[in-house]
């Protein structure tokens, strides 16, 4: 288990490092570009994968995502992202032959990322990655999993890819697929068990609108 965790963390670190290097290369290679601010709002589906210490089954939530971007060049942007994961009640396996209708606590994620763009006419595919935190809000209702007496905040990283499409110079469409990985403390009540805590992997698919100032 420890070796598996170590390999996952090395892979994440390698991805983020390669994204940073690619971004630096993009800055050097990009044509002169007037920096512009951009905001986007997206929604979609986000899954929380089952693990041994907090999540008893694969759970699905609805993400509401707000992103503020600052385009440093035509190829590189810095982003700040806030996500509210809205819980959805679903049938969850709680043991051999048993299930229960449960949902997660409300979850907040805040991430700072670097986005590397590869513009092709009105289409702009991109790679993105960064780090921040995830907060699992306290809730002890019997239909919540995990049940938390206190809110728990964990370091988290994100990485993924997406595409944007310019409808006009201001408005655009945006879609991306993102992996969010939270690393709870080994002593986090409700997210750990027996002095250990597994990573919480969360995949997200989202689409929405963007507006460039």
Backbone as CSV, one residue per row, in Angstrom:
resi,resn,N_x,N_y,N_z,CA_x,CA_y,CA_z,C_x,C_y,C_z
1,UNK,0.834,-1.205,0.000,0.000,0.000,0.000,0.865,1.250,0.000
2,UNK,1.914,1.264,0.871,2.780,2.427,0.934,3.508,2.648,-0.379
3,UNK,3.955,1.524,-1.012,4.634,1.630,-2.304,3.697,2.172,-3.362
4,UNK,2.419,1.726,-3.324,1.434,2.207,-4.284,1.191,3.698,-4.111
5,UNK,1.080,4.149,-2.854,0.897,5.573,-2.590,2.081,6.365,-3.111
6,UNK,3.304,5.835,-2.860,4.505,6.542,-3.277,4.543,6.682,-4.791
7,UNK,4.191,5.616,-5.509,4.211,5.655,-6.974,3.192,6.659,-7.508
8,UNK,2.015,6.724,-6.881,0.993,7.681,-7.310,1.487,9.103,-7.119
9,UNK,2.117,9.358,-5.975,2.581,10.707,-5.688,3.708,11.102,-6.620
10,UNK,4.589,10.140,-6.944,5.666,10.425,-7.895,5.096,10.758,-9.265
11,UNK,4.072,9.997,-9.676,3.450,10.245,-10.982,2.816,11.628,-11.031
12,UNK,2.119,12.013,-9.948,1.494,13.335,-9.895,2.551,14.428,-9.948
13,UNK,3.620,14.256,-9.151,4.685,15.257,-9.129,5.341,15.393,-10.497
14,UNK,5.544,14.264,-11.177,6.159,14.292,-12.506,5.271,15.015,-13.506
15,UNK,3.945,14.786,-13.416,3.019,15.460,-14.334,3.027,16.960,-14.118
16,UNK,2.923,17.374,-12.855,2.905,18.807,-12.554,4.214,19.470,-12.973
17,UNK,5.342,18.783,-12.737,6.640,19.337,-13.130,6.742,19.478,-14.644
18,UNK,6.267,18.459,-15.369,6.333,18.534,-16.833,5.431,19.631,-17.368
19,UNK,4.283,19.834,-16.709,3.382,20.906,-17.123,4.031,22.266,-16.906
20,UNK,4.727,22.419,-15.786,5.415,23.673,-15.497,6.494,23.944,-16.536
21,UNK,7.274,22.913,-16.881,8.332,23.067,-17.878,7.732,23.429,-19.239
22,UNK,6.620,22.742,-19.580,5.960,23.055,-20.855,5.463,24.488,-20.870
23,UNK,4.947,24.937,-19.732,4.475,26.309,-19.639,5.584,27.311,-19.827
24,UNK,6.742,27.063,-19.210,7.872,27.965,-19.370,8.328,28.015,-20.818
25,UNK,8.323,26.860,-21.471,8.699,26.820,-22.886,7.691,27.585,-23.739
26,UNK,6.414,27.484,-23.368,5.381,28.193,-24.115,5.546,29.697,-24.001
27,UNK,5.911,30.178,-22.816,6.135,31.609,-22.629,7.244,32.088,-23.544
28,UNK,8.306,31.316,-23.612,9.444,31.709,-24.433,9.103,31.684,-25.911
29,UNK,8.210,30.732,-26.308,7.924,30.559,-27.724,6.763,31.403,-28.225
30,UNK,5.918,31.888,-27.323,4.694,32.568,-27.735,4.967,33.925,-28.358
31,UNK,4.073,34.287,-29.281,4.118,35.633,-29.835,3.678,36.613,-28.762
32,UNK,3.989,37.888,-28.955,3.561,38.899,-27.990,2.041,38.889,-27.898
33,UNK,1.542,38.935,-26.680,0.110,38.772,-26.461,-0.341,39.688,-25.336
34,UNK,-1.402,40.444,-25.564,-1.932,41.306,-24.527,-2.634,40.475,-23.459
35,UNK,-2.171,40.589,-22.225,-2.750,39.798,-21.146,-4.212,40.157,-20.945
36,UNK,-5.051,39.155,-20.714,-6.475,39.369,-20.552,-7.005,38.496,-19.424
37,UNK,-7.963,39.039,-18.705,-8.643,38.265,-17.665,-9.813,37.505,-18.281
38,UNK,-10.130,36.363,-17.684,-11.197,35.519,-18.198,-11.890,34.834,-17.024
39,UNK,-13.192,34.722,-17.092,-13.934,33.976,-16.083,-14.749,32.891,-16.788
40,UNK,-14.943,31.787,-16.096,-15.762,30.723,-16.660,-16.589,30.071,-15.564
41,UNK,-17.765,29.609,-15.941,-18.658,28.865,-15.057,-18.985,27.542,-15.723
42,UNK,-18.803,26.450,-14.964,-19.022,25.128,-15.538,-19.778,24.238,-14.550
43,UNK,-20.403,23.225,-15.104,-21.064,22.200,-14.303,-20.919,20.861,-14.995
44,UNK,-21.178,19.788,-14.253,-21.028,18.479,-14.858,-21.233,17.359,-13.865
45,UNK,-20.307,16.405,-13.876,-20.374,15.234,-13.011,-19.005,15.007,-12.398
46,UNK,-18.964,14.683,-11.102,-17.695,14.371,-10.443,-17.871,13.116,-9.601
47,UNK,-16.958,12.164,-9.784,-17.012,10.891,-9.075,-15.958,10.849,-7.982
48,UNK,-16.313,10.287,-6.835,-15.364,10.009,-5.763,-15.141,8.504,-5.746
49,UNK,-13.888,8.093,-5.901,-13.598,6.673,-5.970,-13.590,6.028,-4.588
50,UNK,-14.008,4.789,-4.549,-13.983,4.015,-3.308,-12.557,3.903,-2.778
51,UNK,-12.399,4.026,-1.444,-11.109,3.716,-0.824,-11.343,2.981,0.481
52,UNK,-10.271,2.605,1.166,-10.387,1.733,2.337,-10.632,2.478,3.644
53,UNK,-10.513,3.814,3.643,-10.568,4.525,4.919,-11.674,5.573,5.018
54,UNK,-12.351,5.910,3.925,-13.362,6.971,4.015,-14.560,6.781,3.095
55,UNK,-14.338,6.265,1.903,-15.386,6.193,0.885,-15.725,4.723,0.644
56,UNK,-16.910,4.240,1.090,-17.230,2.812,1.005,-17.605,2.329,-0.380
57,UNK,-17.913,3.254,-1.287,-18.357,2.876,-2.627,-18.114,4.062,-3.546
58,UNK,-18.194,3.836,-4.845,-18.038,4.935,-5.799,-19.251,5.857,-5.696
59,UNK,-19.022,7.145,-5.459,-20.083,8.125,-5.283,-19.988,9.191,-6.361
60,UNK,-21.132,9.740,-6.744,-21.181,10.754,-7.800,-21.836,12.015,-7.259
61,UNK,-21.187,13.149,-7.471,-21.714,14.457,-7.086,-21.808,15.363,-8.303
62,UNK,-22.425,16.522,-8.118,-22.528,17.523,-9.183,-21.609,18.691,-8.839
63,UNK,-20.608,18.978,-9.666,-19.716,20.101,-9.384,-20.232,21.412,-9.987
64,UNK,-20.172,22.470,-9.181,-20.400,23.828,-9.675,-19.049,24.536,-9.610
65,UNK,-18.517,24.916,-10.772,-17.129,25.358,-10.884,-17.057,26.796,-11.365
66,UNK,-16.324,27.631,-10.624,-16.063,29.014,-11.030,-14.552,29.190,-11.156
67,UNK,-14.112,29.704,-12.290,-12.681,29.849,-12.554,-12.368,31.265,-13.007
68,UNK,-11.311,31.830,-12.455,-10.781,33.112,-12.907,-9.405,32.845,-13.506
69,UNK,-9.201,33.267,-14.734,-7.943,33.013,-15.438,-7.273,34.321,-15.824
70,UNK,-5.953,34.285,-15.869,-5.189,35.436,-16.351,-4.240,34.931,-17.430
71,UNK,-4.493,35.350,-18.664,-3.701,34.887,-19.798,-2.373,35.634,-19.848
72,UNK,-1.300,34.927,-19.541,0.033,35.513,-19.568,0.566,35.644,-20.984
73,UNK,0.106,34.759,-21.847,0.467,34.793,-23.263,-0.611,34.023,-24.012
74,UNK,-0.451,33.871,-25.317,-1.433,33.098,-26.076,-1.385,31.623,-25.705
75,UNK,-0.307,31.206,-25.040,-0.135,29.791,-24.716,-0.143,29.461,-23.236
76,UNK,-0.142,30.453,-22.381,-0.019,30.179,-20.960,-0.983,31.035,-20.148
77,UNK,-1.659,30.404,-19.186,-2.583,31.124,-18.312,-2.446,30.607,-16.889
78,UNK,-2.590,31.519,-15.932,-2.675,31.157,-14.518,-4.147,31.161,-14.135
79,UNK,-4.557,30.164,-13.342,-5.968,30.041,-12.996,-6.168,29.860,-11.497
80,UNK,-7.248,30.424,-10.991,-7.739,30.138,-9.657,-9.135,29.566,-9.784
81,UNK,-9.368,28.432,-9.145,-10.639,27.725,-9.337,-11.287,27.399,-7.996
82,UNK,-12.592,27.630,-7.915,-13.377,27.248,-6.747,-14.480,26.297,-7.188
83,UNK,-14.614,25.178,-6.481,-15.624,24.177,-6.828,-16.440,23.804,-5.602
84,UNK,-17.738,23.775,-5.782,-18.641,23.236,-4.765,-19.198,21.928,-5.300
85,UNK,-18.903,20.834,-4.586,-19.447,19.535,-4.966,-20.781,19.340,-4.258
86,UNK,-21.856,19.345,-5.038,-23.208,19.243,-4.500,-23.561,17.769,-4.350
87,UNK,-23.857,17.319,-3.128,-24.105,15.889,-2.900,-25.372,15.389,-3.601
88,UNK,-25.299,14.146,-4.062,-26.440,13.477,-4.689,-26.648,12.147,-3.967
89,UNK,-27.862,11.933,-3.454,-28.130,10.686,-2.743,-28.208,9.529,-3.737
90,UNK,-27.589,8.400,-3.373,-27.553,7.236,-4.248,-27.424,5.971,-3.412
91,UNK,-27.705,4.851,-4.042,-27.599,3.570,-3.358,-26.132,3.199,-3.215
92,UNK,-25.706,2.945,-1.978,-24.301,2.676,-1.682,-24.181,1.303,-1.030
93,UNK,-23.240,0.491,-1.517,-22.971,-0.810,-0.893,-22.298,-0.577,0.452
94,UNK,-22.921,-1.065,1.525,-22.373,-0.880,2.865,-21.882,-2.180,3.490
95,UNK,-21.979,-3.266,2.763,-21.514,-4.555,3.253,-22.028,-5.652,2.350
96,UNK,-21.649,-6.897,2.636,-22.093,-8.023,1.799,-23.616,-8.104,1.712
97,UNK,-24.150,-7.878,0.512,-25.587,-7.994,0.289,-26.424,-6.883,0.873
98,UNK,-25.811,-5.805,1.340,-26.583,-4.702,1.925,-26.244,-3.392,1.220
99,UNK,-27.229,-2.512,1.176,-27.018,-1.189,0.582,-27.876,-0.182,1.324
100,UNK,-27.546,1.088,1.146,-28.264,2.167,1.823,-28.202,3.409,0.957
101,UNK,-29.259,4.216,0.978,-29.259,5.473,0.229,-28.475,6.518,1.024
102,UNK,-27.327,6.914,0.479,-26.421,7.827,1.168,-25.921,8.906,0.215
103,UNK,-25.321,9.944,0.779,-24.639,10.966,-0.007,-23.475,11.502,0.809
104,UNK,-22.539,12.138,0.147,-21.371,12.672,0.827,-21.748,13.959,1.572
105,UNK,-20.815,14.458,2.349,-20.949,15.818,2.872,-20.743,16.790,1.713
106,UNK,-21.097,18.043,1.922,-20.746,19.059,0.925,-19.223,19.195,0.911
107,UNK,-18.676,19.330,-0.291,-17.221,19.382,-0.455,-16.853,20.644,-1.225
108,UNK,-15.864,21.372,-0.719,-15.349,22.569,-1.377,-13.913,22.318,-1.814
109,UNK,-13.588,22.736,-3.031,-12.214,22.604,-3.535,-11.748,23.948,-4.058
110,UNK,-10.506,24.291,-3.728,-9.919,25.545,-4.215,-8.504,25.243,-4.680
111,UNK,-8.276,25.575,-5.958,-7.040,25.185,-6.616,-6.433,26.349,-7.391
112,UNK,-5.099,26.417,-7.370,-4.352,27.337,-8.231,-3.631,26.496,-9.265
113,UNK,-3.783,26.842,-10.534,-3.275,25.981,-11.602,-2.568,26.769,-12.692
114,UNK,-1.818,26.040,-13.479,-1.179,26.566,-14.678,-1.791,25.857,-15.872
115,UNK,-2.266,26.639,-16.849,-2.888,26.072,-18.043,-2.027,26.359,-19.259
116,UNK,-1.680,25.318,-19.986,-0.873,25.458,-21.201,-1.785,25.266,-22.409
117,UNK,-1.919,26.306,-23.242,-2.819,26.288,-24.386,-2.088,25.888,-25.664
118,UNK,-2.851,25.257,-26.563,-2.344,24.899,-27.891,-3.356,25.389,-28.926
119,UNK,-3.404,26.718,-29.162,-4.468,27.302,-29.992,-4.412,26.841,-31.445
120,UNK,-5.602,26.481,-31.956,-5.764,26.095,-33.362,-7.021,26.793,-33.853
121,UNK,-6.848,27.963,-34.505,-7.973,28.754,-34.981,-8.887,29.091,-33.799
122,UNK,-10.182,28.772,-33.897,-11.105,29.095,-32.818,-11.110,28.038,-31.712
123,UNK,-10.450,26.911,-31.950,-10.346,25.843,-30.956,-9.030,25.961,-30.206
124,UNK,-9.070,25.750,-28.878,-7.837,25.786,-28.091,-7.801,24.606,-27.124
125,UNK,-7.186,23.504,-27.522,-6.958,22.413,-26.558,-5.954,22.878,-25.499
126,UNK,-6.027,22.292,-24.310,-5.086,22.691,-23.270,-4.818,21.551,-22.288
127,UNK,-3.676,21.671,-21.607,-3.338,20.842,-20.455,-3.330,21.742,-19.225
128,UNK,-3.692,21.181,-18.086,-3.777,21.995,-16.879,-3.385,21.169,-15.666
129,UNK,-2.776,21.817,-14.684,-2.415,21.128,-13.451,-2.084,22.139,-12.377
130,UNK,-2.265,21.740,-11.124,-1.970,22.658,-10.033,-2.211,22.006,-8.690
131,UNK,-2.331,22.842,-7.660,-2.477,22.339,-6.295,-3.303,23.310,-5.474
132,UNK,-3.769,22.830,-4.334,-4.572,23.648,-3.435,-5.066,22.809,-2.283
133,UNK,-6.362,22.865,-2.015,-6.927,22.134,-0.885,-8.363,21.741,-1.177
134,UNK,-8.844,20.773,-0.398,-10.238,20.322,-0.443,-10.755,20.282,0.987
135,UNK,-11.952,20.812,1.200,-12.575,20.780,2.519,-13.848,19.951,2.480
136,UNK,-13.911,18.945,3.347,-15.111,18.137,3.537,-15.864,18.752,4.717
137,UNK,-17.024,19.346,4.449,-17.739,20.081,5.481,-18.391,19.128,6.481
138,UNK,-18.446,19.571,7.731,-18.988,18.725,8.794,-20.471,18.450,8.565
139,UNK,-20.867,17.212,8.827,-22.262,16.807,8.744,-22.387,15.415,9.368
140,UNK,-23.260,15.289,10.351,-23.441,14.002,11.026,-24.808,13.398,10.767
141,UNK,-25.515,13.876,9.743,-26.806,13.277,9.398,-26.619,11.794,9.072
142,UNK,-27.592,10.958,9.394,-27.429,9.512,9.179,-27.305,9.095,7.723
143,UNK,-27.674,9.970,6.789,-27.563,9.611,5.374,-26.287,10.156,4.743
144,UNK,-25.322,10.601,5.563,-24.068,11.145,5.035,-22.924,10.149,5.193
145,UNK,-22.000,10.169,4.225,-20.823,9.314,4.299,-19.642,10.070,3.682
146,UNK,-18.537,10.202,4.416,-18.405,9.858,5.838,-19.132,10.881,6.720
147,UNK,-19.475,10.482,7.933,-20.065,11.409,8.896,-18.938,12.134,9.621
148,UNK,-18.990,13.460,9.613,-17.899,14.274,10.151,-18.406,15.210,11.238
149,UNK,-17.829,15.100,12.430,-18.162,16.019,13.516,-17.582,17.406,13.260
150,UNK,-16.425,17.437,12.578,-15.759,18.692,12.246,-15.364,18.668,10.772
151,UNK,-15.340,19.849,10.170,-14.870,19.934,8.783,-13.407,19.526,8.705
152,UNK,-13.050,18.857,7.627,-11.682,18.387,7.436,-11.136,18.944,6.126
153,UNK,-9.966,19.566,6.199,-9.317,20.124,5.016,-8.052,19.348,4.710
154,UNK,-7.854,19.016,3.442,-6.707,18.221,3.016,-6.014,18.880,1.830
155,UNK,-4.696,18.737,1.776,-3.943,19.156,0.594,-4.439,18.361,-0.605
156,UNK,-4.460,18.996,-1.787,-4.942,18.317,-2.990,-4.227,18.844,-4.221
157,UNK,-4.149,18.002,-5.236,-3.606,18.408,-6.532,-4.644,18.102,-7.605
158,UNK,-4.519,18.765,-8.743,-5.407,18.485,-9.866,-4.604,18.466,-11.154
159,UNK,-5.071,17.683,-12.110,-4.449,17.671,-13.437,-5.470,17.158,-14.446
160,UNK,-5.311,17.590,-15.695,-6.252,17.151,-16.705,-6.040,17.852,-18.027
161,UNK,-7.067,17.808,-18.854,-7.001,18.394,-20.193,-8.385,18.866,-20.580
162,UNK,-8.421,19.776,-21.551,-9.713,20.283,-21.990,-9.598,21.017,-23.305
163,UNK,-10.668,21.694,-23.650,-10.698,22.463,-24.887,-11.647,23.639,-24.706
164,UNK,-11.301,24.760,-25.325,-12.206,25.911,-25.355,-12.480,26.271,-26.813
165,UNK,-13.638,26.859,-27.039,-14.057,27.247,-28.382,-14.589,28.672,-28.340
166,UNK,-13.983,29.558,-29.135,-14.368,30.972,-29.142,-15.615,31.175,-30.002
167,UNK,-16.692,31.637,-29.357,-17.903,31.980,-30.100,-17.767,33.350,-30.753
168,UNK,-17.064,34.250,-30.062,-16.740,35.589,-30.558,-15.568,36.078,-29.706
169,UNK,-15.081,37.309,-29.896,-13.912,37.747,-29.117,-14.110,37.737,-27.604
170,UNK,-15.341,37.732,-27.132,-15.598,37.766,-25.687,-16.072,36.431,-25.123
171,UNK,-17.052,35.832,-25.767,-17.696,34.641,-25.229,-17.112,33.364,-25.830
172,UNK,-17.123,32.303,-25.017,-16.650,31.029,-25.508,-17.267,29.867,-24.749
173,UNK,-17.079,28.681,-25.282,-17.462,27.441,-24.622,-16.207,26.777,-24.071
174,UNK,-16.351,26.066,-22.974,-15.193,25.396,-22.375,-15.626,24.042,-21.820
175,UNK,-14.791,23.050,-22.021,-15.044,21.718,-21.467,-13.717,21.115,-21.043
176,UNK,-13.725,20.425,-19.901,-12.494,19.725,-19.525,-12.773,18.498,-18.679
177,UNK,-11.770,17.647,-18.630,-11.777,16.449,-17.799,-10.632,16.612,-16.817
178,UNK,-10.933,16.489,-15.531,-9.940,16.797,-14.513,-9.900,15.696,-13.454
179,UNK,-8.709,15.393,-12.989,-8.525,14.500,-11.841,-8.153,15.356,-10.637
180,UNK,-8.870,15.181,-9.542,-8.571,15.863,-8.283,-8.218,14.795,-7.258
181,UNK,-7.073,14.963,-6.598,-6.613,13.971,-5.625,-6.385,14.670,-4.296
182,UNK,-7.123,14.241,-3.264,-6.975,14.803,-1.917,-6.147,13.852,-1.061
183,UNK,-5.312,14.424,-0.187,-4.428,13.651,0.680,-4.762,13.964,2.143
184,UNK,-5.777,13.296,2.705,-6.147,13.579,4.096,-5.023,13.206,5.058
185,UNK,-5.023,13.861,6.211,-4.087,13.523,7.270,-4.406,12.141,7.830
186,UNK,-3.374,11.438,8.290,-3.573,10.117,8.887,-4.357,10.181,10.187
187,UNK,-4.571,11.399,10.705,-5.341,11.556,11.945,-6.663,12.284,11.708
188,UNK,-7.056,12.460,10.445,-8.294,13.182,10.126,-9.508,12.335,10.497
189,UNK,-10.280,12.781,11.470,-11.471,12.045,11.896,-12.455,11.907,10.740
190,UNK,-12.884,10.669,10.500,-13.849,10.409,9.439,-13.220,10.104,8.098
191,UNK,-11.954,10.529,7.893,-11.269,10.284,6.620,-10.086,9.327,6.773
192,UNK,-9.828,8.893,8.013,-8.728,7.966,8.275,-9.242,6.793,9.100
193,UNK,-8.420,5.751,9.142,-8.803,4.555,9.895,-7.535,3.858,10.368
194,UNK,-7.424,3.674,11.692,-6.272,2.982,12.233,-4.964,3.714,12.016
195,UNK,-5.009,5.039,12.023,-3.788,5.818,11.871,-3.281,5.928,10.446
196,UNK,-4.132,5.639,9.480,-3.742,5.799,8.070,-4.925,6.352,7.284
197,UNK,-4.632,7.058,6.205,-5.680,7.638,5.358,-5.288,7.460,3.897
198,UNK,-6.168,6.861,3.139,-5.935,6.710,1.703,-6.222,8.011,0.967
199,UNK,-5.547,8.191,-0.166,-5.884,9.311,-1.037,-7.325,9.174,-1.509
200,UNK,-7.961,10.296,-1.781,-9.317,10.302,-2.336,-9.219,10.832,-3.763
201,UNK,-9.446,9.933,-4.727,-9.354,10.285,-6.147,-10.736,10.654,-6.647
202,UNK,-10.815,11.790,-7.370,-12.094,12.303,-7.845,-11.956,12.745,-9.300
203,UNK,-12.710,12.084,-10.196,-12.685,12.456,-11.612,-13.853,13.383,-11.926
204,UNK,-13.572,14.394,-12.736,-14.609,15.376,-13.084,-14.673,15.613,-14.581
205,UNK,-15.890,15.648,-15.086,-16.143,16.112,-16.441,-17.063,17.304,-16.366
206,UNK,-16.708,18.412,-17.002,-17.502,19.636,-16.862,-17.517,20.417,-18.171
207,UNK,-18.615,21.131,-18.399,-18.756,22.011,-19.566,-19.400,23.307,-19.101
208,UNK,-19.133,24.391,-19.845,-19.727,25.666,-19.463,-19.348,26.786,-20.396
209,UNK,-19.541,28.001,-19.900,-19.286,29.219,-20.676,-18.100,29.975,-20.092
210,UNK,-17.397,30.687,-20.961,-16.317,31.566,-20.514,-16.531,32.955,-21.101
211,UNK,-15.995,33.954,-20.374,-16.087,35.344,-20.836,-14.743,36.003,-20.643
212,UNK,-14.228,36.587,-21.707,-12.917,37.255,-21.670,-13.096,38.758,-21.647
213,UNK,-12.406,39.414,-20.690,-12.499,40.875,-20.555,-11.514,41.585,-21.487
